[in-house]
Amino acid sequence: MLSPQETHGPAPPAFDPGWLILRTFDAAPTADDATAEDAVLAWLIRLPEGLDPAEAAAALLDAYAPTAPDDALSRQILARMAEVRDFPCNRLARLPRTRHGRRDRRAAARKTVSGF
């Protein structure tokens, strides 16, 4: 198998820092305990600051999906990337946010149970 540098150039693209996803695809057939969620989380953490993960996921899918291995881990990674692609920053900004998150849900649950 060729290294990412031999097939894609000397530097990793911004959408795949350190060739993380490409290397995961290469290792997928033998990666027994790896999960798609682990790979995508590691990828998200390594994305350059200011790069919209949705845009990076779209570029990654365009570049890698046509030639990705056909194994369970690779298919799951591509599916998770499609989910990331579908939620760009401007769409996430429109989602309603609660100020206190869990505390609000717990209070709502208490009201339902107690009737107050």
N, C-alpha and C positions, 0 to 999 in steps of 0.2 A: 504494500500500500504506500502511495506517495504521501509525503508530508504536506500539510496545508500550504506551506510556503512554495513547494514545488508545483502545486496545482492551482493556487489562487494568488500568488504573489508574495513579496517579502513581508508585508505588514498585515496584521488582521484588520478586517473592516470594522468600522465603528459599531455596526450592528451585531458583531460577534467578537467581543473583546477576548483576546488571548486564544482565539479559535475554539472557545469553550464548547459550543454546540457541535461544531464540525468534529472535534475530537471525541465528543460523546457519541456521535453517530458512528465513528470509526470503532469505538470500543463497545458499542451496544450489543453485538452478538454474544460477547463474553461477560458483560456486566450484569451478573446475577442479582446483586442487591441494590443496584441503582434504580432510582425512580425518576420519572419525568419531572415531578414537582421539585426534586432536589436540583436537577439540572437547570430548570427554568428559574428557580430562586437564585442559584449561583450566578446565572446569566444576568438577572435583574440587578443584583448587587454590583456587578462589574460594569454595567453600562456607563458610558461617560455622562457626567453631569450635564443636564440640559437637553439630553436626547430623549424624546418621547418614546417610551417603551413600545407603544403601539406602532410607531413608525419603524422602529428597529425590528420589531417582529414581522412587519410586512416585508421589509427588505430581506430579512432572513428567510422567510418563506419563499419569496421570489427566487432567491439565490440557491437555496438548498433543497426545497421540497421536490423538484423534478428528479433529483438524483439521490435522494435520501435512501438509506437501506430500508428494506421492507421487513422490519422486525417489530416486535411489540413496543419496545422502548422508544424507538425512533418515531413510530406512529403516534405514540402518546405525547412525545415532545412536540411534534408538529401540531397536534390537536390543542395542546396548551398554548402554543405560540399563536394559533388562530384565535383563541380566546383573548389573549393579550392584545392582538391586532384590533379586535373589535371594540376596545375601550380606550380610545385616544384621550389625552389629557382634557381636551375641551368637552368630551362627553362625560368624563368623570366629574368635572367641575359642576355639571348640571345636576348631579345626583344629590338628593336631600341628605343633609348631615344633621345628626343630633349632637347636642353640645356635650352630653355626658355619657353617651353610648350605653354601656351595660347598666349603669345606675338607673337610667330612664326605663330600660326594659324590666329591671327588677321591680321598680315602683309600679309599673303598669301591671305586672304579674300580681303584686300584692293587692292592688285595687280590684283586680278580677276575682281573686280568691276571697278577699274580705268584703267585697261589695261597696267599699268606700273609695 
